[in-house]
Amino acid sequence: MIAHADANYIAHDYLARCNTPCYFVDFAGHADAQRMTYLAEAEPATMFAVNYGDDIARPLVEECGGNQVLLEQYLDFIADRSFRASLLVHGERRADIRYHVDEARLRALHVAASLTCADAGVQLDQSPQSFRTPAGAVIVVDHPVWKAAALALTQAAPFTMSFDQLRDAVRKRTGEAAGEALDTTLTAFIEAIVVRGLGRYRLGPVARSRANPWVSEAARNYPAHLSEGQVPHTFNVWHEPVVLNAAGQLLLSYIDGKRSRAELLVMLEQGVKQGLSLGADNADAVLDRLLRGLCA
């Protein structure tokens, strides 16, 4: 691996002055000594033993007895984890940390996901159907409520839906009666998204701009700070890179909340008249794709 690695990787990972490898349990111990404590991974789905298969999950959970640090160490061994993104908090917060999924907190989340049905079409019945995320993860769904929820989130992506919004969308698609049975089923669906890493979630919503499209000043100015030769890009509120085609490079600095979508469309159409190429798409579709990618 080292023989085929880039020079900057070798310099950073093997020749850096600060380079003292240790087991995760030792890292957590060092943190405790500095009055810090382990909170979680930046990708929480990696923390759930169930994602590694029942044969692994059951003995691990029994062995670790609720000790998340020890569980993380064993998962490092099992998955041969070579990179961590571990989060620490101040030690006095230790008593506030809970390593179990709470229904009330699940229902308070704003969720986004893109779950594409791998079959010919979604059947809102109990037939098993496979749904795939853009990253390639697959979940087999055999409940009409889950299928309807997947359709609703995919249609809304990359924007979020609250629990109430998702429940309303599911009821419109399935005719399910409101009640605790529906809420329990929908909560289980959101839990699957969180535990299996099938989507994204926040405490606050990510919604399409109600007035004029807007992205942050930092995102608008980001391309100006790229090194020479880099592909023009910026980022959205999900901290994802957004590659900028010719239309994106033309419009990005103007998506500042001062111009309506109609005004941006006029600017894009003027650009086309001056030689800007949009390929086979029309200006309206290109603008919509850009704004969705930027979550504007």
Buried (B, 14 or more C-beta within 10 A) or exposed (E): EEEEEEEEEEEEBEEEEEEEEEEBBEBBEEBBEEEBBBBBBEEBBBBBBEBBEEEBBEEBEEEBEEEBBBBBBBBBEEEEBEEBEBEBBEBEEEEEEEEEBEEEEBBEBBBBBBBEBEEEEBEBEEEEBEBBBEEEBEBEBEBBBBBBBBBBBBEBBBBBBBBEBBBBBBBEBBEBEEEEEBBEBBBBBBBBBBBBBBBBBEEEEBEEBEEBBBBBEEBBEBBEEEEEEEEBBBBBBEEBEBEBBBBBBBBBEBBBEEBEBEEBBEBBBEBBEEEBEBEEEEBEEBBBBBBBBBBB
